[in-house]
């Protein structure tokens, strides 16, 4: 039986998606709609425990955007992103998430350099970067 994404992992996935969307530190209606579309599509492509409607996803976006804009513009942005990535390392099939991040990156890349960084850091961690980094930090 394959791994089902639990609530905590899904919350962290949503945060990664949203940080990609908020890469310029501003919130536009178009970005909220794109976030909801990407989240709903990703959820249908992954085994996620529980139920979440489009409206629940939009409500999550509204509730969390200020805190995530603070992360995006804060001094610990890179550390926070790496912590999120590491928190979902046990999800066996990350391909749908990689595709979603790449798609969001392509849509938002004209707005800010951070989009490319999030997708790149995620891919780097998946390719074994976390093992090399953790080995050097001990």
N, C-alpha and C positions, 0 to 999 in steps of 0.2 A: 504494500500500500504506500502510495507516495505521500510526501509531507504536505500537510495542509497549512497554509499561512495563517498564523494565529492573529488575534486582535492587535497585540503589541507590534508584531512585525508589519502588519498592514498599516498601522499608524505611522511607522517609520518610513514605509514605502511612500505613503501620501506626503510626508514631510519632504522626502527627496524630490518628488514630482513638483511640489509647490515651490521649493527652493529654486528649482530650475525655472519655473514660471516667473518667479519674482526676482530674477537675476538683476533687473535694473532698479530694484528697490521701490518700484511703483506698482500700483494695482489698477488695471484697466478691466472693464467689463468683459472685453474679448478674452483676456487672460483667464478670468474666472470660468467662462464657458469652455475654454480650451482645457483647463484643468479638469473640469467635471467630465468632459468627453473622454479625455485620456485616462482618467481614473476608472470610469465605467468600463471602457474597453479593456484596460489592464485587468480589472477584476474578473471579467469574463474569460480572460486568457490564463488566469492562474486559479489554483485551488485555494480559495479564501474562505475561512470559517465565518459563518454568520451571513447577514443580509444587509445590504446597503443600497438605497434608492438614489436616484439622481439628486433629489431634494436633500437627502441626508448628506450626500457628498458636498453639495453647495453650502449647506449649513456648517459642515466641518471646515470648509474653506474660509467662510466668514469668521468663524470662531477662532481659527488659528493663524490667520494671515498676519496680524500685528506682531505676534511672537516670532513668526518666521521671518518677517521683514527685519526684526531686531537681530536675528541670527545672521541674516544676509548682510547686514551693514555693520555687524560687530567685529571685534578684533579676533574672536575665536572661530570665525566662519569655517576655515579649513578643518580645524579640529572637530567642530560640531558635525560637519559633513562626513568626515572619516568615521566618527563614532556611529552615525546613522548607518553608514555602509557596513561597518563591522557588525552591527546589531542584527543584520539580516543575512549574514554569511551562511547560515544553515539552511536557507531555502535552496532546494536542489535545482529547480529549473528557473534560472534567472533570465533566460532569453527574452521572455515577454517584457520584463522590466527594462532590460537593456534596450530593446526596440522602442519602448515608450520614452525613455530618456533621450535616445537619439532623435526621435521624432519631435519631442519638445525642444531639443537643442536646435534642430534645423529651423523650427518656427521662430525661436527667440534669439538666435545667434546674431542677428543684425542689431539687437538691442544692447547686448552686453557680453563681455568676455567671460563672465562667471559661468554661463550656460555650458560652454565647452569644457570648463574645468570640472564641473560636477559629473558629466558623462565620462570624461577621461579618468577621473579618480575612481569612479565606480568600476570601470573596465579594468583599470590597473590593479585594483584590489582583488578582482575576480581572477586575474591572471597570476595571482600569487604574490602580489605586492605586499599584502598584509603580513604574510609569513616573513618576508625579508625585513620589513619595517619592524615587526615585533621582535625579531631575532636581534636586531641592532639596538633596540631600546632596553633590553634586559641586561 
